[in-house]
Amino acid sequence: MQTRRVKKGDMVEVIAGKEKGKTGKVAKATGKNDRIIIEKLNMVKRHQRPDAKGKGGIVEKEGSIHISNVLLVCSKCNRGVRVGYKILDDGKKVRVCHKCGELLDS
C-alpha cells in the first residue's frame, strides 16, 4: 500500500513559485501527475465559453502546484516540515513530522 505525502484537507506551506511563503488547505490532490490544488492560492484566469448551466466569460480559479513545491505544516512545529513514516503497533503506516516526531495523521 502506497502512502501519499500530501492528502486532501492537509495544511501545506508553499516553498517555491509566486506564492512562496503562503499556507493553505489542500482542496484536491491528483496522483497521476503529482499536482495539488490549494484553496485560494495560485489563482489563474481562464476564458470559459457559455454553456447550459451559466454564462461564459473570464473565470478566476485555483491553478495546480507541483507536490515538490510544498511542505506539510506540523501543528506542533507550526511550520512546513518534511514528512517521515512510521509503522504503528497495529501495522498501520502513518506520517510523522521529521523534526519533532509528532503524528501528522489523525
Secondary structure, DSSP 8 states (H G I E B T S, - for coil): ----SS-TT-EEEE-SSTTTT-EEEEEEEETTTTEEEETT-SEEEEEE---SSS--EEEEEE-EEEGGGEEEEETTTTEEE-EEEEE-TTS-EEEEETTT--B---
